[in-house]
Amino acid sequence: MTDILQTILESGAILVIDPTVIQTNPDDFLDHYGHILDVIALVAKGKSGFTFYQSNSAPRDKTNGVFFHSFCTIADNMGIKVDAIVNSYSDNFLSQNADFQVVSSDGATISSFACPSQESFSRYLASISYEVAHYPIDGLILDDLMLPNKKTCFCDRCRRLFASKWNIERDFSFEYLESKDLLTNWNDERSTYINQTLKEVTDTVKGLKNIDISIIMKTDKETESLIGSHDHFGQNIVELAKITSNLILHVNPWSEISPSKTDPGYQQLLTSLSVLSEYSGTGIKPSLYFWNITTPEKVETAIQLKDDLKAEKLYIDSSLPHDFTKRRTINLGF
């Protein structure tokens, strides 16, 4: 692991550190790598729903409860910039609460995600972001600000809100919406919740300090890449760009990236993301995010894609979340 971290840092990419995945002591890490670091990305709130600092809003991780606080403070003293990552609707803790549970079209409860239609969650995420922004950070990154897949959320609240607007029976399914040509309206409704949360977080944080706020969008070939973000995850790139121009594309989170730029799969990937040019008039400043970068060859491919797409920044997480298989299954709708 040490060798690949060195390669990532020397490449100029921004390393992402989640203390539950890369278990390291901030002092030891910065003593070893601090001399080659300009920017680091640190997870402040994990997918578990627990924070890595003392929060007055969210529960704190028992094992890594001071990690973000310590790492961020030391890095600032060393002149290293910090981007803070806050996991949004991916929240194992809140997903256990009946008021926040996400439900699929067939009535099954989706664990690991909280329902975006709950206005109280928007306020909750904004308060956490506000706390994180008090730290000496250069930017705030929101991950998983999305629906888990295209056949969610069909909880009672989401169905009631939509049914009253379109004058249909509350007990509807995804297939019903398809048959009645209501799917476009449904997808627009879902994206409204995402936009409202992003705006609440942005307004709250900007009231404290003027830092960049970015949102991560998962762009995988299994979910129709960037153009599938709206239908699958409720992320409308045009509407999101009206709130923030900083979009981070998480490239092929559920599929292997091509081993080199000469591989046919690389050209297919490049073509699928070239749709970004269609949004040039919106002022979007795209960056890229990869995880599971375990070899120097994969680092080179990620850098090449950044250059080919003229992306602003490149974020790399060398590992995978411990529950990767479960999250892949949820996001692909299996």
C-alpha positions as CSV (number, residue, x, y, z in Angstrom):
1,M,0.0,0.0,0.0
2,T,2.8,2.4,0.9
3,D,4.3,2.2,-2.7
4,I,1.1,3.1,-4.4
5,L,0.4,5.9,-2.1
6,Q,3.8,7.3,-2.9
7,T,3.0,7.0,-6.6
8,I,-0.3,8.7,-6.3
9,L,1.1,11.6,-4.3
10,E,4.1,12.1,-6.7
11,S,1.7,12.1,-9.7
12,G,0.1,15.3,-8.5
13,A,-3.3,13.7,-7.8
14,I,-5.1,14.4,-4.6
15,L,-5.2,11.4,-2.3
16,V,-8.4,10.6,-0.5
17,I,-8.1,9.2,3.0
18,D,-11.0,7.5,4.8
19,P,-9.7,6.3,8.2
20,T,-11.9,3.3,8.1
21,V,-10.3,2.2,4.9
22,I,-6.7,3.5,5.0
23,Q,-5.9,3.1,8.7
24,T,-3.1,5.5,9.5
25,N,-2.0,7.9,12.2
26,P,-2.1,11.5,11.0
27,D,1.3,12.3,12.6
28,D,3.0,9.3,11.1
29,F,1.4,9.9,7.7
30,L,2.4,13.5,7.5
31,D,5.8,12.8,8.9
32,H,6.3,10.3,6.0
33,Y,4.5,12.1,3.1
34,G,4.1,15.7,4.2
35,H,7.1,16.9,2.2
36,I,5.4,16.0,-1.1
37,L,1.9,17.0,-0.2
38,D,0.2,20.2,-1.4
39,V,-3.4,19.1,-1.0
40,I,-5.1,16.2,0.7
41,A,-8.8,15.1,0.8
42,L,-10.1,13.8,4.1
43,V,-13.4,12.2,4.9
44,A,-15.1,14.1,7.7
45,K,-18.4,12.1,7.8
46,G,-18.2,8.5,6.7
47,K,-20.8,6.3,4.9
48,S,-21.5,4.8,8.3
49,G,-23.2,8.1,9.2
50,F,-20.6,8.8,11.9
51,T,-18.2,11.7,12.0
52,F,-14.4,11.7,12.4
53,Y,-14.5,14.9,14.6
54,Q,-16.5,16.0,17.6
55,S,-19.9,16.9,16.2
56,N,-22.9,18.5,17.9
57,S,-25.2,17.3,15.1
58,A,-24.2,13.7,14.2
59,P,-22.9,10.7,16.1
60,R,-19.1,10.4,16.3
61,D,-17.1,7.3,15.2
62,K,-15.9,5.5,18.3
63,T,-12.6,4.4,16.8
64,N,-11.7,7.4,14.6
65,G,-13.6,10.2,16.3
66,V,-10.8,12.7,16.2
67,F,-9.1,11.7,13.0
68,F,-10.4,14.5,10.8
69,H,-9.9,17.1,13.5
70,S,-6.3,16.0,14.1
71,F,-5.3,15.5,10.5
72,C,-6.9,18.7,9.3
73,T,-5.3,20.8,12.1
74,I,-1.8,19.4,11.6
75,A,-2.0,19.7,7.8
76,D,-3.0,23.3,8.1
77,N,0.0,24.0,10.3
78,M,2.2,22.5,7.7
79,G,0.7,24.6,4.9
80,I,-1.1,21.7,3.3
81,K,-4.6,22.4,1.9
82,V,-7.5,20.2,2.9
83,D,-10.6,19.2,1.0
84,A,-13.2,17.8,3.3
85,I,-15.5,15.0,2.1
86,V,-18.9,14.6,3.7
87,N,-21.0,11.5,2.8
88,S,-24.6,12.6,2.3
89,Y,-27.5,10.3,1.8
90,S,-25.3,7.2,2.3
91,D,-25.8,7.0,6.0
92,N,-26.0,3.6,7.7
93,F,-27.0,5.2,11.0
94,L,-30.0,7.2,9.8
95,S,-31.2,4.5,7.4
96,Q,-32.1,2.5,10.5
97,N,-34.6,5.2,11.5
98,A,-38.1,4.5,10.0
99,D,-38.6,8.2,9.2
100,F,-35.6,8.1,6.9
101,Q,-35.8,4.7,5.3
102,V,-35.6,4.4,1.5
103,V,-38.0,2.0,-0.1
104,S,-37.8,0.4,-3.6
105,S,-40.6,0.1,-6.1
106,D,-41.4,-3.5,-4.9
107,G,-41.6,-2.4,-1.3
108,A,-38.2,-3.5,0.0
109,T,-36.3,-1.4,2.4
110,I,-32.9,-0.2,1.1
111,S,-30.3,-0.1,3.8
112,S,-27.4,2.3,3.9
113,F,-29.2,5.3,2.4
114,A,-31.5,7.9,3.8
115,C,-34.6,9.3,2.0
116,P,-33.9,12.7,0.3
117,S,-37.5,13.9,0.5
118,Q,-37.1,14.5,4.2
119,E,-36.5,18.3,4.7
120,S,-35.0,17.6,8.1
121,F,-32.2,15.7,6.5
122,S,-31.3,18.7,4.4
123,R,-31.0,20.7,7.5
124,Y,-29.1,17.9,9.2
125,L,-26.5,17.7,6.4
126,A,-26.3,21.5,6.3
127,S,-25.5,21.6,10.0
128,I,-22.8,19.0,9.6
129,S,-21.3,20.8,6.7
130,Y,-21.3,24.1,8.7
131,E,-19.4,22.4,11.4
132,V,-16.8,21.0,9.0
133,A,-16.5,24.4,7.3
134,H,-15.2,25.8,10.7
135,Y,-12.1,23.8,10.2
136,P,-9.2,25.2,8.0
137,I,-10.5,23.6,4.8
138,D,-10.1,24.8,1.2
139,G,-13.1,23.0,-0.2
140,L,-16.2,20.8,0.7
141,I,-17.0,17.7,-1.3
142,L,-20.5,16.1,-1.0
143,D,-20.5,12.4,-1.9
144,D,-23.6,10.2,-2.5
145,L,-25.9,13.2,-2.7
146,M,-28.2,11.0,-4.7
147,L,-30.9,8.3,-4.8
148,P,-29.5,4.8,-4.4
149,N,-30.9,3.7,-7.8
150,K,-33.6,4.4,-10.4
151,K,-36.3,2.3,-8.6
152,T,-36.2,4.3,-5.3
153,C,-37.5,6.1,-3.3
154,F,-41.1,4.7,-3.1
155,C,-41.6,5.3,0.6
156,D,-45.1,6.5,1.8
157,R,-43.9,10.1,1.9
158,C,-42.4,10.2,-1.6
159,R,-45.4,8.5,-3.1
160,R,-47.9,10.7,-1.3
161,L,-46.1,13.9,-2.4
162,F,-46.0,12.8,-6.0
163,A,-49.5,11.3,-6.1
164,S,-51.1,14.6,-4.8
165,K,-49.3,16.6,-7.4
166,W,-50.3,14.4,-10.4
167,N,-53.7,13.2,-9.1
168,I,-53.0,9.5,-9.1
169,E,-53.4,6.7,-6.5
170,R,-50.7,6.6,-3.8
171,D,-50.0,2.9,-4.2
172,F,-48.1,3.2,-7.5
173,S,-44.9,1.4,-8.8
174,F,-42.1,2.1,-11.2
175,E,-43.8,0.1,-13.8
176,Y,-47.0,2.1,-13.4
177,L,-45.1,5.3,-13.9
178,E,-43.6,3.9,-17.1
179,S,-47.0,2.8,-18.4
180,K,-48.6,6.2,-17.8
181,D,-45.7,8.3,-19.2
182,L,-45.1,9.7,-15.8
183,L,-41.5,8.6,-15.4
184,T,-40.0,11.9,-16.6
185,N,-42.1,13.8,-14.0
186,W,-41.1,11.3,-11.4
187,N,-37.4,11.7,-12.2
188,D,-37.7,15.5,-12.1
189,E,-39.4,15.2,-8.7
190,R,-36.6,13.1,-7.3
191,S,-33.9,15.5,-8.6
192,T,-35.7,18.4,-6.9
193,Y,-34.9,16.9,-3.5
194,I,-31.3,16.6,-4.4
195,N,-31.1,20.2,-5.6
196,Q,-32.8,21.5,-2.5
197,T,-30.4,19.7,-0.2
198,L,-27.4,21.0,-2.2
199,K,-28.7,24.5,-2.1
200,E,-29.3,24.4,1.6
201,V,-25.8,23.1,2.3
202,T,-24.3,25.7,-0.1
203,D,-26.2,28.6,1.4
204,T,-25.4,27.6,4.9
205,V,-21.6,27.1,4.3
206,K,-21.2,30.2,2.1
207,G,-22.7,32.2,4.9
208,L,-19.7,31.2,7.0
209,K,-16.9,31.2,4.4
210,N,-16.5,31.4,0.6
211,I,-15.1,28.0,-0.2
212,D,-15.6,25.7,-3.2
213,I,-18.5,23.2,-2.7
214,S,-18.4,20.2,-5.0
215,I,-20.8,17.3,-5.6
216,I,-19.6,13.8,-6.7
217,M,-21.5,12.1,-9.6
218,K,-21.1,8.4,-10.2
219,T,-20.5,7.8,-13.9
220,D,-20.4,4.1,-14.6
221,K,-21.0,2.3,-17.9
222,E,-23.5,0.1,-16.1
223,T,-25.7,3.2,-15.3
224,E,-25.3,4.9,-18.7
225,S,-22.4,7.0,-17.6
226,L,-23.0,10.8,-17.2
227,I,-26.2,10.9,-19.1
228,G,-27.8,8.3,-16.8
229,S,-27.2,10.3,-13.6
230,H,-30.6,11.9,-13.8
231,D,-32.7,8.8,-14.3
232,H,-30.7,6.5,-12.0
233,F,-29.7,8.8,-9.2
234,G,-31.8,11.9,-9.4
235,Q,-28.8,14.1,-10.3
236,N,-29.7,16.6,-13.0
237,I,-26.4,18.1,-14.2
238,V,-28.0,21.2,-15.6
239,E,-29.8,22.0,-12.4
240,L,-26.9,21.1,-10.2
241,A,-24.7,23.4,-12.2
242,K,-27.0,26.3,-11.3
243,I,-26.0,25.8,-7.6
244,T,-22.4,24.8,-8.0
245,S,-20.1,24.6,-11.0
246,N,-17.8,22.1,-9.2
247,L,-18.8,18.6,-10.3
248,I,-16.6,15.6,-9.6
249,L,-17.1,12.6,-11.8
250,H,-16.6,9.3,-10.0
251,V,-15.4,7.3,-13.0
252,N,-16.4,3.7,-13.3
253,P,-17.0,3.1,-9.5
254,W,-18.6,-0.3,-10.3
255,S,-16.5,-1.3,-13.3
256,E,-12.8,-1.8,-13.9
257,I,-11.0,1.0,-15.6
258,S,-9.0,0.3,-18.7
259,P,-5.4,-0.7,-18.1
260,S,-4.0,1.8,-20.6
261,K,-5.1,4.5,-23.0
262,T,-4.5,2.2,-26.0
263,D,-7.1,-0.2,-24.7
264,P,-10.4,-0.1,-26.6
265,G,-12.3,0.4,-23.3
266,Y,-10.4,3.6,-22.7
267,Q,-11.7,5.2,-25.9
268,Q,-15.2,4.1,-25.0
269,L,-14.9,5.6,-21.6
270,L,-13.5,8.9,-23.1
271,T,-16.4,9.0,-25.6
272,S,-19.0,8.4,-22.8
273,L,-17.6,11.4,-20.8
274,S,-17.1,13.7,-23.8
275,V,-20.8,14.7,-23.4
276,L,-19.3,17.2,-20.9
277,S,-18.6,19.5,-23.8
278,E,-22.3,19.9,-24.2
279,Y,-22.5,21.7,-20.9
280,S,-19.6,24.1,-21.6
281,G,-22.0,27.0,-21.5
282,T,-23.1,26.3,-17.9
283,G,-19.7,27.1,-16.4
284,I,-19.1,23.6,-15.1
285,K,-15.6,22.9,-13.8
286,P,-15.3,19.1,-13.9
287,S,-12.9,17.1,-11.8
288,L,-12.4,13.3,-11.7
289,Y,-12.5,10.8,-8.9
290,F,-11.3,7.2,-8.9
291,W,-11.1,4.5,-6.3
292,N,-9.4,1.1,-6.3
293,I,-6.3,2.5,-7.9
294,T,-3.8,-0.1,-6.9
295,T,-1.0,0.0,-9.6
296,P,1.1,2.7,-11.3
297,E,-0.5,1.7,-14.6
298,K,-3.9,2.7,-13.2
299,V,-2.5,6.0,-11.9
300,E,-1.2,6.7,-15.4
301,T,-4.6,5.9,-17.0
302,A,-6.4,8.2,-14.5
303,I,-4.0,11.0,-15.3
304,Q,-4.4,10.5,-19.0
305,L,-8.2,10.7,-18.7
306,K,-7.9,13.9,-16.7
307,D,-5.7,15.5,-19.4
308,D,-7.9,14.3,-22.2
309,L,-11.0,15.7,-20.6
310,K,-9.2,18.9,-19.4
311,A,-10.5,18.2,-15.9
312,E,-9.6,20.6,-13.1
313,K,-8.5,18.1,-10.4
314,L,-7.9,14.4,-10.0
315,Y,-8.9,12.7,-6.7
316,I,-7.7,9.1,-6.1
317,D,-8.7,6.7,-3.4
318,S,-6.4,3.7,-3.5
319,S,-8.9,1.4,-1.9
320,L,-12.5,0.3,-1.9
321,P,-15.2,0.7,0.8
322,H,-15.4,-2.4,3.0
323,D,-19.0,-2.9,1.8
324,F,-18.2,-2.4,-1.9
325,T,-20.2,-5.4,-3.1
326,K,-23.3,-4.4,-1.1
327,R,-23.2,-0.8,-2.4
328,R,-22.6,-1.9,-6.0
329,T,-25.6,-4.2,-5.8
330,I,-27.8,-1.3,-4.4
331,N,-26.6,1.3,-7.0
332,L,-27.0,-1.0,-10.0
333,G,-30.5,-2.0,-8.7
334,F,-29.9,-5.7,-8.5
